[in-house]
Amino acid sequence: MSAPAVLVTGSTRGIGRAIAEALEARGCTVIGHGSRDGETAIGADFAAPPAPQALWETALEQADGRIDVLVNNAGLFAANPLDASDIAWLDAWEDTLRINLSAAAQLSRFAVRQWLSQGRGGRIVHIASRAGFRGDSPAHWHYAAAKGGMIALHKTIARAYAGDDILSFAIAPGFTDTAMAGDYLLSRGGPALLVDIPLGRVATPAEIAAIAVFCALDAPPSMTGATIDANGASYVR
């Protein structure tokens, strides 16, 4: 059997890069994505509505028409202060929802349609967030809403297509030691934030990648629909 082909969005840094490297170490053919073209990534700016379709078509071509796993990881995490101007607040809301949720939904749709048309299964791994359950700071309504939407999207896909061997998994990290989260950690008190994390530290990208690889390659089909928390017990449900 040929090596699984995996499309990983946001694969040029942080969690996405760790996932791509871990999948490659398992022998997968990884098709990477970034906001700009790179040596190992297809450029696609998810702020533009046509970008996910262009990415999917290019990735499918690179994979000779067969993508086995989609990892929805790309995301935008930027503060949106409550006292911003109305238009600035709405623009930031819509950008975050488009990049973090709508693009993931578009790619998931393309993947599911492809697998159904080919009469075979596939897997989707969604990198959501603790914020989708617990909420986030007053400046991050949009981020929490997007991740909550991703979790609902994931559950719907799992329930709708399990009988077609199309499986969906979600991971809900808390704070993770990435460039994206660094400024936020400092804004929320830096080391003082660890008081809220019983483990005493934030997660590492390698830890989230280990869970993602398990979902992408090893998780038994009966786990479809599951959301795996990785937040150091800072939020338990």
C-alpha positions in Angstrom: 0.0 0.0 0.0 1.3 3.5 -0.9 2.2 6.0 1.8 -0.8 8.0 3.0 -1.0 11.4 1.4 -1.8 14.1 4.0 -2.7 17.8 3.4 -1.7 19.9 6.4 -2.8 23.5 6.4 -0.6 26.1 8.2 2.3 23.7 8.0 5.2 26.2 7.9 5.3 27.0 11.6 4.2 26.1 15.1 1.8 23.2 15.6 1.4 22.7 11.8 5.1 22.3 11.2 5.4 19.8 14.1 2.5 17.8 12.6 4.0 17.8 9.2 7.4 16.7 10.4 5.9 14.0 12.6 3.8 12.6 9.7 6.9 12.6 7.4 8.7 10.6 10.1 5.9 8.0 9.9 6.5 7.7 6.1 3.5 9.9 4.9 3.6 12.0 1.9 2.9 15.5 3.3 1.5 18.3 1.2 2.1 21.5 3.1 0.4 24.8 3.0 1.3 28.4 4.0 0.0 31.9 3.4 2.8 32.2 0.8 4.5 29.8 -1.6 7.5 28.1 -0.1 9.9 25.3 -0.9 7.6 22.8 1.1 4.3 24.6 1.0 1.6 25.7 -1.4 0.7 29.3 -0.9 -2.9 30.1 -0.3 -4.2 33.1 1.7 -7.4 31.9 3.4 -8.6 35.5 3.8 -9.6 35.2 0.2 -12.7 33.0 -0.3 -11.4 31.2 -3.5 -8.1 30.2 -1.8 -9.2 26.9 -0.2 -10.5 25.6 -3.5 -7.2 26.5 -5.2 -5.2 24.9 -2.5 -7.3 21.7 -2.7 -7.0 21.4 -6.4 -3.2 22.0 -6.4 -2.7 19.5 -3.5 -4.8 16.9 -5.3 -2.7 17.3 -8.4 0.5 16.9 -6.4 -0.9 13.8 -4.8 -1.8 12.2 -8.1 -5.5 12.5 -7.3 -5.5 10.9 -3.9 -5.5 12.7 -0.5 -6.1 10.3 2.4 -6.0 12.8 5.3 -6.8 16.4 5.8 -5.4 18.3 8.8 -7.2 21.6 9.3 -4.6 23.5 11.3 -4.2 26.9 9.8 -5.5 29.7 12.0 -5.4 33.4 12.9 -5.1 34.5 16.5 -5.2 38.3 16.8 -6.8 40.5 19.4 -10.0 42.4 18.6 -10.6 45.0 21.4 -14.1 45.6 22.4 -13.6 49.4 22.0 -12.3 49.2 18.5 -14.3 51.1 15.9 -17.4 49.2 14.6 -15.9 48.6 11.2 -12.5 47.5 12.5 -14.2 45.1 15.0 -16.4 43.6 12.3 -13.5 43.3 9.8 -11.4 41.5 12.4 -14.3 39.2 13.3 -14.9 38.3 9.6 -11.2 37.7 8.9 -10.9 35.3 11.9 -14.1 33.4 11.1 -13.1 33.1 7.4 -9.5 31.9 8.1 -10.2 29.7 11.2 -13.6 28.2 10.3 -14.9 28.9 6.8 -11.6 27.7 5.1 -11.6 24.6 7.2 -15.3 24.0 6.2 -14.5 24.5 2.5 -11.6 22.0 2.6 -13.6 19.5 4.6 -16.4 19.7 2.0 -13.9 19.2 -0.9 -12.4 16.2 0.9 -15.7 14.6 1.8 -17.0 15.0 -1.8 -13.8 13.6 -3.2 -13.9 10.5 -1.0 -17.6 9.9 -1.6 -17.0 10.1 -5.4 -14.1 7.7 -5.2 -16.0 5.3 -3.0 -13.4 5.2 -0.2 -12.8 6.6 3.2 -10.6 9.3 4.6 -9.8 11.1 7.8 -10.0 14.8 8.8 -8.2 16.1 11.9 -9.3 19.5 13.1 -7.0 21.5 15.4 -9.6 23.4 17.4 -9.0 24.9 20.9 -10.0 24.9 24.5 -11.5 28.3 23.7 -14.2 26.5 21.7 -15.5 25.1 25.0 -14.3 27.5 27.7 -14.4 30.8 25.8 -11.5 33.2 25.6 -10.5 36.7 26.6 -12.7 39.8 26.0 -10.6 40.6 23.0 -11.0 37.1 21.5 -14.7 36.6 21.0 -14.1 35.9 17.4 -11.4 33.2 18.0 -13.6 31.3 20.5 -16.6 31.5 18.2 -14.5 30.1 15.3 -13.2 27.2 17.3 -16.6 26.4 18.7 -17.9 26.3 15.2 -15.0 24.0 14.1 -16.0 21.6 16.9 -19.6 21.6 15.7 -18.4 21.1 12.1 -16.3 18.1 13.2 -19.2 16.5 15.1 -21.5 16.9 12.2 -19.1 15.3 9.7 -18.4 12.4 12.0 -22.1 11.7 12.4 -23.0 12.1 8.8 -20.3 10.0 7.1 -19.1 7.4 9.5 -21.0 4.8 7.4 -18.8 5.8 4.5 -15.6 5.3 6.4 -15.0 9.0 6.5 -13.8 9.7 10.0 -13.4 13.0 11.8 -11.3 13.9 14.9 -10.7 17.1 16.8 -8.0 18.2 19.1 -8.6 21.1 21.6 -5.3 22.4 22.8 -5.0 25.0 25.6 -2.0 27.3 25.5 0.8 25.9 23.3 4.4 27.2 23.1 4.2 28.7 19.6 5.0 32.1 18.1 1.2 32.6 17.6 0.5 32.3 21.4 3.6 34.0 22.7 2.3 37.6 22.6 -1.0 36.5 24.1 0.7 34.7 27.0 2.6 37.9 27.8 -0.6 40.0 27.5 -2.3 37.7 30.1 0.5 37.8 32.7 3.2 35.5 31.3 4.3 33.0 33.9 1.4 34.0 36.2 -0.9 32.4 33.7 0.5 29.0 34.7 -1.3 29.2 38.0 -4.4 28.2 36.0 -2.7 25.1 34.5 -2.4 22.2 37.0 0.3 20.6 34.9 2.5 23.7 35.5 3.4 24.4 31.9 1.8 25.0 28.5 1.8 22.2 25.9 4.5 21.9 23.3 3.9 21.6 19.5 5.4 18.1 19.6 2.7 17.0 22.1 -0.1 18.3 19.9 1.5 16.7 16.8 1.7 13.3 18.6 -2.1 13.5 19.1 -2.7 14.6 15.5 -0.6 11.8 14.1 -2.5 9.3 16.2 -5.8 10.6 14.9 -4.6 10.7 11.3 -3.1 7.2 11.2 -3.8 5.1 14.2 -7.0 6.0 16.0 -9.6 3.2 15.7 -12.7 4.0 13.6 -14.9 3.9 16.7 -13.2 7.0 17.9 -14.7 9.1 15.1 -16.4 12.2 16.5 -14.1 12.4 19.5 -12.5 15.6 20.7 -9.2 15.2 22.5 -8.3 17.8 25.1 -4.7 18.8 25.6 -4.6 21.7 28.1 -2.8 20.5 31.2 -6.1 20.1 33.0 -6.8 23.8 32.8 -10.2 22.9 31.5 -11.8 19.5 32.1 -15.3 18.4 30.9 
